[in-house]
Amino acid sequence: MTSTDVLRNQAIELPSWAFGNSGTRFKVFPQAGVPRDPFEKIDDAAQVHKYTGVAPSVALHIPWDRVDDFSVLVAHAADRGVRLGTVNANVFQDNDYMLGSVTNPDPGVRKKALTHLLECVDVMDVTGSRDLKLWFSDGTNYPGQDSIAARQDRLAEALAQVYARLSGDQRLILEYKLFEPAFYTMDVPDWGTSYAHCVDLGPKAQVLVDTGHHAPGTNIEFIVSFLLGRSRLGGFHFNSRFYADDDLMVGAADPYQLFRIMVEIVLGGGLDASAGIAFMLDQCHNIEPKIPALIRSVLNVQEATAKALLVDQDVLRDAQRAGNVLEANAALTDAFATDVRPLLAELREDMGIDPDPMAAYKRSGHFDTIRAERADGAAAGWGA
């Protein structure tokens, strides 16, 4: 398969929650024209796919995207030219979860959380989704607050029950986060903890790497290479960070890091469909318009991928074997310095879409249409 074929077949999953109102812990900033329900979120995601050609699926967040009949939402997505993707569970926005969900010392709360996780698998059965993405806000704020070991045992027990419920090609992908909202210990604080639990569970358990969930200076591409080499890299939540979990547009803060990550994906065969890696965005657009921001993020991932595909692997390997540090490094920096936008514009024309997605969306007048159509009713946002 040529590099052009790889780029043509690239699939970047959109997060439904990125289309709603969002903000920081201090303020949620409302915008005009945002969706009012999951159906309108799908409509907006279809616009991103229309102008990029490589965003064919939409991740759901339950209960934010709960509907009476998910088969109706499946049909709606198909009618819009997209499909429903990863199902994300939510066990962090309920008062009962103040001391944790599946690791809570109260068995009643743990049962409630587990019931929700199993409900999400029920949703997957209807939507045809492959992946159940789990992230736990569980942790402690103070030394001695709870037993670290006991919380790990509770986590393992819950994960095992969810894993046993999976069927067919369904997978469990376990995310991790260094801190927040727990500040003394998070129960899944890093990729090693996630990896250990996934190994204990079995081959259908995979690690999810959120690019904003690491300590400053962490070498994310090392993590990617390690997990990919052991068939445990389930997917990504792509975003950018300056300080921590900033959830900014991917590639905005450090495009070279995004490129380096994609280089390891290319070298490890991760762009092959058989690798099973889910390339997902996870962003909260606080001040920028929703649809254009997601279009920009998709383009940034495309550009990083195209540059990674330009790395001359023969030159790179020869230089590495010879210990030629400068030539090996140049194999990467030369590819990164290449302007791939003309290549991608030509590819889009060949795919029958506008070569400049951002300009095409702006010309379409779509924003003016949804701003008028959605003037009434409650806009979707965090928790809806």
Steps between C-alpha positions, in 0.01 A plus 500: 500500500640840403523796735218663308281196556579508870400866525186439297394222738592680820215517752493756781213469746321810623379552859131583527565712809729737311200642314322620816564795728810457712744696708737482792423421863427870536256562217315329217487733202180470295516530122232548238401208281621218724301173491206446730498120497704201381337508157624853436845402627501231230394760245797719592742209494377418150603850394856436618509175303349670197783751478790274607399158368682319784272541805240227444403420860375673813580393856208505744502590869237337718281638657571827318396339171230270630193470275182295528597270214863475391402321181334824391826688567688236301267555205530877533880477489490275194268744328757774564785290361670419831481224761500473877835412652647460846265501798636699793370426849443771759555410864624839612201734493281365777500609863537137604843493336661757727727230648526301179288277281622142452764551770266667749513350850118473491394178323166657406673777308730248332197299388337814359813585300535145369136500391568808291808346339300194403224726366761653269578154361126462436520821297793356304291196415249728326738750341751242379778686678826311542650690793389578853721779630538516877646789694469517876524816705547270799778579741579665833595849608669425831748243635314235695162589348459145368705188438695532176523121471131443569402753237710315242326176592158662463601642164622162377177333611282751313712485186482122500120507512482749213754300299293183545198680356675586169412298193610468138766754409414732790794637697563680826745789471624641828607861524728642769559844648784627714286722722163677528255484655693294755829661602669253735439180307312423182398135477612482135772768496723384215544274201675235708203458732262482206728254321525273806123482539456435128753217503318342794166528317598354164560592135175695459618756756712780359659822624375841386755782481366851557778735391417748778516254790870495580755673718698777326782358292351151469609332178161401360645344186691253718172395661343466157784286368502276809126436494486457124779244510302298753164531321352699789452841339124528467483861393555868562323801632679767300521854640761761590628617834726772630473408867280195564170369368434817300285330233608748233495431127742221415825624347444854623761500777768265369449373145844337507388277787192394304728423205735295720206298631382432146853397399491224761154399377630475143817313598299257711238429235230676699329655198404156373136426578602169653682689778161608631608843622217748551614851411263723694487868583419612854468874519295766674470800276455784745551811290519380140203401279426129527486364146794700358711407804440131441573539130829665592586219740431235237723687255778519760491123551497450122804722454693328779417163345604609153833626631558179695441302181771707329773377736746297293506184711794347314714807562380512860580134571839516329595808701381337823698182435810705417459714809477810282309723737471803273379312193246306705364819652497671159282222361231622739559875489513508120163327480352732762623807311322391181187694406244224444203731448520491119505119512196488726316757288560285193382192690177674600431603144550140396251399773247745361513751785622858519881526530464764775252366760515804728424745219235271354313478829518875548358558151219252554306727734420197715570682824246768420245228430546314829520822698152588375356149525625443854410835650234338719542221753771400742846456352697185574799536725687331779268245650255504208 
